[in-house]
Amino acid sequence: MTEAGFDAGRDRWLDRQGLLRNVVRQELVRRQLEVHLALPPASVLDVGAGQGTQAIHLARQGYEVVAVEPDPQMRAACEAALAAEPAAVRGRISVLDGSLETLDTMAALEGRTFDAVLCHGVLMYVDDPNPALRALGRRVHVDGIVSVVARNAGAMAWRHVLRGDFAQARTVLDEVDRSGWDRRDPRYTNELGVDCRADSLERLGAFFGGIRCSLEYWYGIRTFTDGVAVDTPVPEDPAELAEILAVEERLGRTEPYRRMGTLMHLVGRRGEGRGPVL
């Protein structure tokens, strides 16, 4: 598995942090996590922490956070954001150079497990989600959670419909007719111009079982705001943004609308028994 595919889109990603689509994504994940997290000062491992949006928010709430990020520019962005935080917040975060591939060999993590292990927006860049989830599962306490945000293969056609690209929507649906909804690893080019992979809910759910995690709940993310242009700013009226977030949040946890989210957020809770297999 490799996360190197993200490199080509890194600068575009950093440039778009304050725009509507990313603000919606980060805020929805934040609200969804709050439902499942233990109370602070629980420990959190954030793998592929990027610019540190979720890690810094959790540290502000009193969580002890280890942020693991392989890209030096993303780590620099995280550390720059941390520099503006109070000393108490900075003291609750460690930012480490590492990745999914190196979790088992990082000296700073040797023997450590956590109350929550996060991996948001990374699986679409790896070749196979199964070893990735196993690496995450080896880091979670019994009764802790694993939180994963991935591209929703089941909403790929809807994603094109939202954007008015009906020809591409038909192409996706034709592939579904040929291969079925359980086809593996559909490919797509994301907004950063990077070739990526989507996952099916059912397949990821099965892999959660392999790390002794029962799927506690899953959410849809960006059920309708994925249709806006990538450079759409946050509305100037805070009430308008609040309404967008409220509707997205409600749709993202309600059947059948959550299945239309172009991203999905899965939360599994580690059960008793032997640890996840290597």
N, C-alpha and C positions, 0 to 999 in steps of 0.2 A: 504494500500500500504506500502511497506517496501523496503528500500535500503540496508538492512543488508546483502543481498546475495553477495555484492561486497567484503565483508571482507575477504573471503577465497582467493581472487585473488589479494589483495592489493599489497603485496610485489612484485609479478611478474610484476604488472603494473608499479610500481615505478622503477624497474630495467630496464624496456624497453623504458623509455622516449626518449632516444636519438637515438633509432633505426629507420630504414626507415619507417616502417608502421605507427608508431605514429607521426613521423615528417611530413609525408604526410597528415595524418588526421588533425593535428593541423594547419598546414599551409593552407590547403584548407578551413577549417572553418574560419580562420582569413580573408582570401581574400574574401570569400563569405559574411561575416558579414559586411565588409567595404562598400559593395554596398547598404546596408539597414540602417546602423546606422546614427542617427543624428550626427552633428559635435560636438566635445568636446567643452565645458565640460559637455556634456550630462551625465545623471546618468544611471548606469548599475547595475543590480542585477544578479549575477552569482550563480545559485543554483546547488549544487554538483560541486563546483569549483575545487575539487581535489587538485593537486599540484600547481594550480594557473597559468597555462600556459597562458590561454586567459585573465584572470583577470589582470595579471601583464603587458601583452602586451598592453591592453587597457589603463591602468594607465599611461604607458609610453607615450601614444598618447594624454594624457590630460583628459581622462574620469574619472569621480568620480565613484568608483566601491565598491560595497558591495559583498564580497565573502562569501557564506554560504556553509559550509562543515561539515558533521556529524562525519567523522572519524578523531580521534585525530592525527594519524600518517600522514594522508594526510594534515591536517592543519599545522602540524609541518614542513612538506616538503615545503608547501607554504610560511610559515613564514621564513624558512631558505633561500629560494630563494629571498624573499623580502629584507632580511638583506643585500644582495649584491647590492641593488638598491639605487640610490640617494635619499636623504631625500624627495625631491619633489614627487617622485613616491610613496614612502612609505606613504606619507601623503594623497595620493588620494585613498588608499585602506583600507577598514575595513574587517578583517577576523573574521567571527562569527561562533560559534558552532550552527548548525541547519541543517534542512533537509526539504524536500518537506512536510513531515508530520507536521512540526512545524512552517511553514511560517506564519500561521494565529495566532499563540500564542507567537511569539517572541517579547519581549518588545522593542528591538532595531528597529524593523520594523513596530511598531504600527502606522497605518495611512499613511504609506509611499507607494508611487507608483513610478515607474521608467520609463525612456525613453526606456529602453531595458531590457528584462528579458531573461536570457540565462539558458538553461538546456541541457547540452551536455553529452551524454553517460550515462544517468541515467535511462531513461524509461525502458531499457531492464532489469533492476533489480527490478522494481516495479510490483505489481500484476495486476494493472489496470491503464492504461494511462489516463483515463478520469478524475478521481479526481485529478490526478497529474497536468494535464493541467489546470483544474479549479483553483487550488492553484496558479499556475503561472499567470493565467489571472487576478486574483484579485490584482496583484502587478504592472500592467502595465498602464501607462497613456493612455488616448485617443490619438491616432495617434502614439503611441509607438509600439515597435515590441516585439514579443515572438519568440525566436530562439531555436529550439529543434533539437538535433541530436539523431537518433534512428536507431535500426537495421532494415534493409529493408527486410521484409518477402518475397517480390516478387523476391529477388535475392538469396534466400537461396540455390536453386539448382546450380546456377551459381557459388556461392562461393565454393562449393565442386568440380565443374569442374575445376576451377582455380587451385585447389590443387591436381588435378589428382585423386580424390576419386570418381570415376565414380559410384561405387556401392551405395555410400551414395547419390549421385545426383539422381540416379534412385529411391531411397527410397523416397526422397522429392517429386519427380515428381509423383510417385505413389500416395502419399498422396494428391497432388493437383488434380489428376484425381478423387479421391474419394470424396474430400471435396470442391474443387473449389479454385480459387485464393483468394476468400474473407474469407477463413477460419480464425478463430480468434486465436491469440496468439500461433503461432507455437513455439515450444521450441527447443533449441539447446544448446550445450556446447561450451562456447567461449574459446579463446586461453589461458585464465587464469585458465581454468578448472572449471568454474562456470556455473551452469545451469541458462539459461537466456530465455528471451521472445523476439520475433520479432514482429514488427508492420507493418500493411499494410498502404500504402500511403493514400488510400481512407478513411480508418477508422480514421486515425489521422487527415486528412483534415476535416472530419465531426466534430471531437471533437474541432478543432480550431474554427469552426462556433459557437460552444456552448460557447466559451469565447469571442464572438463578435470580432473575428479576421478573416479577410479575408486572405486567403493564397496568399501572395504576390509573392512568388516563392519557388521552392524547388530544391535541388541539390543532385546529387549522389556523394558519397565519396568513394574512392578506387575502381574504376571500374576495375582496373587490378592489382594494387599493393597488393591487398589482397591475391594474389596468392604466394607472396614470403614468405619464412620461417620467423617465428616471430623474429628470432635472426639476420636477415639480417641488416647489418650496412648501414648507409648513405654512398653513393659513395664518395670516396676521391676526385674525380674531381667535383668541384662545378658546372661546366657546365652540367655534367650528371644529377645531382640532379635538376638543373633548368629545364632541358628538361623533366624529369619525372613529375615535378610539373606542367609544362605548359600543358602537354598532359592530365594529370589527371584533371586539372582545366577545360580544354576545353570539355572533355568528360562529366564531371560532370554537365555541364549546357546545354548539347546538347541532343535533342531527336534523336534516342531512347536510346543512350548510357548511359545517366544518370540513367536509370532504372536498369542498371547492377551494380550500386554502392552497395557494401555490407552494407554501411551505407547511410542514407539519412538525409539531413539537410533541415528542413522546417522553413520558416520565415513567420509569420503571423503579420498583422498590425491591431491594435485595432481600431475599428470604433466608431462612435458616438452612443448614446443611453444608455440605462441603463447598469450598470456594469455586469460582469459575475455572473451567479447565484451561490449560495453557494452549 
